[in-house]
Amino acid sequence: MVGSSLAALVLITAFPAPAVTLQQKLTALSALTQPTARSAAAFRDAWEHRSSWAPYAFDWSTDLCSGSPDKPLGYDFRMPCVRHDFGYRNYKAMSRFPGHKERVDQAFLFDMGRVCATYAEIRRTACDRLARSYYQAVRRLGAFS
């Protein structure tokens, strides 16, 4: 059994996965940063299985909500901030940021809206206002982060 595992490892090492093209990387990045439920779910799955995305060499680093609270008044905006960081960092790394900033920001607002939708009306209204404030901040200042 050890011999067959070693042989498989040698084959994997000898024949690395084919390189991902720039177009493939941009297509995947776009799919993971849309302001839709499907894209948000795809991102969450990708985040949970980052190692399987290694051929894409994505930057998965995050500082969560930067200088703002990650959970203002208890509303958990961490995952929206993670996906927002992912979009910004990867589009910047590929020198494609200006053309995609607005959509990545819209996805951020979409994600925060999904967080807010889990609350009853009064709390949801407060959450939506905070989400709008976070969104306005990234629209104005996001290019500098």
C-alpha positions in Angstrom: 0.0 0.0 0.0 2.8 2.4 0.8 4.5 1.6 -2.5 1.3 2.6 -4.5 0.9 5.8 -2.5 4.6 6.7 -3.2 4.1 5.9 -6.9 1.0 8.2 -7.0 3.0 11.0 -5.3 5.8 10.6 -7.7 3.4 10.8 -10.6 1.7 13.9 -9.2 5.1 15.6 -8.7 6.4 14.5 -12.1 3.3 15.8 -13.9 2.1 19.0 -12.2 -1.3 20.4 -13.0 -1.5 22.4 -16.1 -0.9 26.2 -15.6 -4.0 28.3 -15.5 -4.2 31.0 -18.2 -4.8 34.6 -17.4 -8.2 34.3 -19.1 -9.1 31.3 -17.0 -8.1 33.2 -13.8 -10.1 36.3 -14.8 -13.1 34.2 -15.6 -12.9 32.4 -12.2 -12.4 35.7 -10.4 -15.4 37.3 -12.1 -17.5 34.3 -11.2 -16.5 34.6 -7.6 -17.1 38.4 -7.3 -20.6 38.9 -8.8 -23.4 40.5 -6.7 -25.5 37.4 -6.8 -26.5 34.5 -4.4 -24.9 32.0 -6.7 -21.6 33.9 -6.8 -21.6 34.4 -3.0 -22.2 30.6 -2.5 -19.4 29.8 -5.0 -17.1 32.1 -3.1 -17.9 30.6 0.3 -17.2 27.1 -1.1 -14.0 28.3 -2.7 -13.0 30.0 0.6 -13.6 26.7 2.5 -11.6 24.8 -0.1 -8.8 27.3 -0.9 -6.2 24.6 -1.4 -8.1 23.2 -4.4 -7.7 26.7 -6.1 -3.9 26.6 -5.8 -3.3 26.5 -9.6 -5.0 29.9 -9.8 -2.5 31.5 -7.4 -5.3 33.7 -5.9 -4.5 36.0 -3.0 -6.8 34.8 -0.2 -5.4 37.1 2.5 -7.8 39.4 4.3 -7.8 42.0 7.1 -11.5 41.5 7.3 -13.2 44.9 7.5 -10.0 46.9 7.6 -10.2 49.7 10.1 -14.0 49.3 10.6 -15.6 46.9 13.1 -16.1 43.4 11.7 -19.3 42.9 13.7 -20.8 46.4 14.2 -23.6 46.2 16.7 -23.4 42.4 16.4 -24.0 42.3 12.6 -21.4 39.9 11.3 -19.9 41.5 8.2 -16.8 39.3 8.2 -17.6 37.1 5.2 -18.7 40.1 3.1 -15.4 41.8 4.0 -13.4 38.6 3.1 -15.0 38.4 -0.3 -14.5 42.1 -0.9 -10.8 41.8 0.1 -10.5 38.9 -2.3 -11.9 40.9 -5.2 -9.8 44.0 -4.5 -6.5 42.1 -4.0 -6.8 39.8 -6.9 -7.9 42.4 -9.4 -5.2 44.8 -8.3 -2.6 42.0 -8.6 -3.7 41.5 -12.2 -3.8 45.2 -12.9 -7.5 45.0 -13.7 -8.8 46.8 -10.6 -10.4 50.0 -12.0 -12.6 48.1 -14.4 -14.0 45.8 -11.7 -14.1 48.0 -8.5 -17.7 49.0 -8.8 -18.9 45.4 -9.3 -16.8 44.1 -6.4 -18.3 47.0 -4.2 -21.8 46.0 -5.3 -21.1 42.4 -4.4 -20.0 43.7 -0.9 -23.3 45.5 -0.5 -25.2 42.5 -1.7 -23.4 40.2 0.8 -24.1 42.6 3.7 -27.7 42.8 2.6 -27.9 39.0 2.9 -26.6 39.3 6.4 -29.2 41.9 7.2 -32.0 39.9 5.7 -31.6 37.4 8.5 -32.9 39.9 11.1 -36.4 41.0 12.1 -37.6 44.3 10.6 -36.3 46.8 13.3 -32.9 45.2 13.5 -32.8 44.7 9.7 -33.3 48.4 9.1 -30.4 49.3 11.4 -28.3 46.6 9.8 -29.1 47.9 6.3 -28.1 51.4 7.3 -24.8 50.2 8.6 -24.3 48.2 5.4 -25.0 51.2 3.3 -22.4 53.2 5.4 -19.8 50.5 4.8 -20.6 50.5 1.1 -20.3 54.2 0.8 -16.9 54.1 2.6 -15.5 51.6 0.1 -17.0 53.5 -2.9 -15.2 56.6 -1.7 -12.0 55.2 -0.1 -11.7 51.7 -1.5 -9.3 52.6 -4.2 -6.8 53.7 -1.6 -6.8 50.5 0.4 
